[in-house]
Structure formats: C-alpha cells, structure tokens
Amino acid sequence: MSPRDLQARELLLQVDRSRPSVSRQLEEQMRTAIRSGALAAGAQLPSTRVLAEDLRVSRGVILRVYGQLAAEGYISLRQGATPTVRPTVRFEPKTVDPPNGQPRVVYNLRPHLPEVATFPRRPWLRAVRESLEQARTADLTYGDEAGLWSLRVEVANYLSRARGVSACPEQTLITAGSTHGVSLVSRVLARRGRTVMAFENPSHYILRSAASHGGQTVVAAEVDEDGIRPDTIARADSVYVSPAHQFPTGVALAPERRTALIEWAEAADALILEDDYDAEFRYDRAPVGALQGLAPEQVIYVGSTGKTFAPGLRLGWAVLPQELVDDVAQELLNSMLHVSGFDQLAFANFMHRGEFDRHLRRMRHVYRARRDVVASLLGELLPEYDVRGIAAGLHVVLELPSHRTATAVRAAAGTVGIVVDSLEQHTFADYAGPAGLLIGYGGLPEPALEQAIKRLAEIIREAGPAGAQD
Ligand SMILES: Cc1ncc(COP(=O)(O)O)c(C=O)c1O
C-alpha cells in the first residue's frame, strides 16, 4: 500500500463489545496488520478523532491504542502530524515448507485465493454461538439433503437482492461450492441422457474435470473479448459459462451475447450452467446481474462462498429450474456429501445479521486496492505487455507473447517460490487464443504483492520475447 491517508474503514478494525478490553482488541488487530504488511510502513493512519467516531468508541480509547503502539515502535506520533506506521517495521513474507522437497512457496499468486487473514472470526464465532443456542433439537439431527430451510431462505433473498437472480427457497439448494454444483448437475443431466456439456475455452480445468467425472463429454466453445461465442458451440445439451467475469480471461459477457446465448439454448433445447463464482467483486461499476434472471427456467445457477468468504467453509448454492430440483436434491442425497448442518446454521445467522454483506463491502475495498497496485506496477514495469480483464474478481491476466514464454516464466517463478497460473493450464488442447499469466492478488497484502510483482517482472524480462516464436 502506498503511503497515503487511510480511511478508518480500510483498517478493517472490529470491536467486539462483549469482550472486556476494546483498546486491547484494537491494539492487537493493528499490531497484526502492521506485522503482516497489511498496513505498510509509511501508511498514514486516521486521526484519533476520526477513528474514534468511526468505531463508535471514545477518543480516549484510541489515544491509548495509538500511545501503546507508538511506545512499542509500531507507529510514530508527533504533535500536529498524522500518525504513521514506522518505516522500521518490515514485512516478512511467510514461507511454507512443502512436504516433499519442492521449492518453498514465498508468494502465492494463484488466482483462486481470497484473503482469509482478515476472516471475520469474531462475528463468525458469534454466529456459531448464537445459532447453536437457538437451534432446535431437530436442526442437530439428519437434515434435509437440499439444505437447511433457514439458510435457503437467506441465500434466496441474498441472490435476488444482490445478484438479480430469480430465486425462491424451494429452488435454492445448498451445496459444498461451485465445483460440487457443477458435479451434481452433470450427473443429473447425464442420467437424463444429456451427456454433452460445452465449456468456454479456456475455462477452469477443475470444473471441466468435475463435469466429465459426472458423465459429461466436454466440448470447447470459443471466447473472445465479449465472452463466449454461442455460434462456436457445437452440438451440446448444456453449456457452462462464467458470464459476470469469465474465468480465466477476465472478460464480461456482452449484453448482446447474453441474449444470443439464451437464444442458442432455446434453439438447441439446451440448458445454461452459470457459474457466478466471484461476481460480487466488481470495482469499476456495480456488479452486472446474473444471466439466470433473464431465463430462470433455462439457466442453472451455481455460486459459492469460496472466493467471497473462505474456501475452507465449503459452502455454496445452486438455484435450479423447477424441473431439476427433485433430481438434484436426490443426487445430493446420493452423493453423501453435505455441508455440515452446524455450518449452515451459523452461515444463516451470519447472513441474517448482515455480516456477509458487511464482509463483502469490506473485502471489495481491500481487493480493489490490491488490484490497483498490481495493475499499476505491471503497467510501470512491463509497459509492453497488456493487463487484460475487467476490474473485477481476484486476478488479472498479463498477456505474454506466447504460451512458451508463459510456461517458461511460470517455471522460473516457481524456482524462487512464486506460484502463478498460466492461461494455458486452463485451455483445451487445440486452443489458439492469447497467452498469458493469471496473477491473483486476493491472498497477499500490498507490500507482499509489490515484492512479488517486482520479482516476477524481472523474471519476465529475463525470459524476454524469446519464446515468441511458438
Ligand atoms: C471459475 C471458478 N468457479 C468456481 C470456483 C470456486 O469453486 P468452489 O466453490 O468449488 O470452491 C473457482 C475457484 O477457484 C473458480 O475459479
């Protein structure tokens, strides 16, 4: 993060009034943020008055917090000057020792990683405690395979309100994430004799794998700057798309393509499988509503908390056309894989109290700042290579001259502990589109991102355009 005036809300501080010492809570959170690099050396902190107002605590509390952190050497306080994080506090990237002698991971730039260091632990703990206290005994036994009713209500409300999905709880099922949703739907369609599923090329290889394990023959459809090209979908019974933010190219499905895709589905008597995996994070405008809202009986909608909250929770949802609800619920039952009812209770409580919305608002801000750092640094250090993709989600695409260059850069980066995906990893075998790296910024604070991008830019420079002739 470049030195500048931080707004109080950017500090992501949380006060839990049910715990004894508010000042100690704030000290602890700020210390952690400074040590981790989330609050960079030189960052200017809000004045005691502004922070106190923002957090609805007395100014004396903030004076105590700042005083303590200054005494410990984390921040500098001078009469009349803005409180500032001291430059002596250095961000030390954490390294993870792999089990089998592979290189260490110093910077993980993979595109699917959200920030979990700022996971709202206290509000989540409150949700766990409250939901358990309030749960009926029936909630603690075998639940409905389609999901806990109260969570289905919350999710349907949320999706209608925030994503423009035409959702009612009866048609909203709880899954263990988008991949699980794709897997369930693939199995159900295959059992109905619908065995060909088109996928965008490129698209996430894990999702394609889930579809083929679910009995689908996976075929490719082309993607350009406007998203999937319906005219390139060969005969298929269904098509998987990520319209709000195509993974991995980062483009959005253009309005005329949305219509064309629905028309294609009508003409082919096919279903559309919409993966709305990270649409909440749009930084240049309000998120575009889901495709499902345009044709609810033709679009199967899957979503997840994997990017918006924490992948470890394994909680997502599917909103289904009426005619698929029973079969997918049955498939859920047969899959023997359900999200724990206890987690469903907690997440329903968390959503009900507005904590999920609050978390999204907070994280949108965090990711936007990270994306800005990555995009501007890449522009500065590698002006000859374009940064692609709309301002959304958790990754950018850095276009490179060839797949060979991208593969070489990826391998060289790996040897110094920088883990990054290439576009090619997500393509079908005969892909002829642009090459590039997928640079995820979700999981690293700005100081670490700066270090990682600088190092990566050096590696790209060293690789040079030599690989351009493939
Ligand atoms: C395109 C796409 N869809 C979905 C997901 C999330 O999948 P899940 O909910 O199974 O964690 C990801 C995560 O990387 C993704 O890239």
The ligand as an SDF file (V2000), in Angstrom:
LIG
                    3D

 16 16  0  0  0  0  0  0  0  0999 V2000
  -14.2650  -20.3350  -12.2070 C   0  0  0  0  0  0  0  0  0  0  0  0
  -14.3810  -20.7830  -10.7930 C   0  0  0  0  0  0  0  0  0  0  0  0
  -15.5480  -21.2300  -10.3610 N   0  0  0  0  0  0  0  0  0  0  0  0
  -15.7000  -21.6130   -9.0810 C   0  0  0  0  0  0  0  0  0  0  0  0
  -14.6850  -21.5370   -8.1730 C   0  0  0  0  0  0  0  0  0  0  0  0
  -14.9380  -21.9010   -6.7340 C   0  0  0  0  0  0  0  0  0  0  0  0
  -15.1520  -23.2340   -6.6390 O   0  0  0  0  0  0  0  0  0  0  0  0
  -15.6000  -23.8490   -5.2450 P   0  0  0  0  0  0  0  0  0  0  0  0
  -16.8520  -23.1740   -4.8510 O   0  0  0  0  0  0  0  0  0  0  0  0
  -15.8280  -25.2800   -5.5720 O   0  0  0  0  0  0  0  0  0  0  0  0
  -14.5090  -23.6200   -4.2870 O   0  0  0  0  0  0  0  0  0  0  0  0
  -13.4500  -21.0970   -8.5920 C   0  0  0  0  0  0  0  0  0  0  0  0
  -12.3280  -21.0420   -7.6460 C   0  0  0  0  0  0  0  0  0  0  0  0
  -11.2110  -21.0070   -7.9730 O   0  0  0  0  0  0  0  0  0  0  0  0
  -13.2930  -20.7060   -9.9230 C   0  0  0  0  0  0  0  0  0  0  0  0
  -12.1290  -20.2540  -10.3760 O   0  0  0  0  0  0  0  0  0  0  0  0
  1  2  1  0
  2  3  1  0
  2 15  2  0
  3  4  2  0
  4  5  1  0
  5  6  1  0
  5 12  2  0
  6  7  1  0
  7  8  1  0
  8  9  2  0
  8 10  1  0
  8 11  1  0
 12 13  1  0
 12 15  1  0
 13 14  2  0
 15 16  1  0
M  END
$$$$
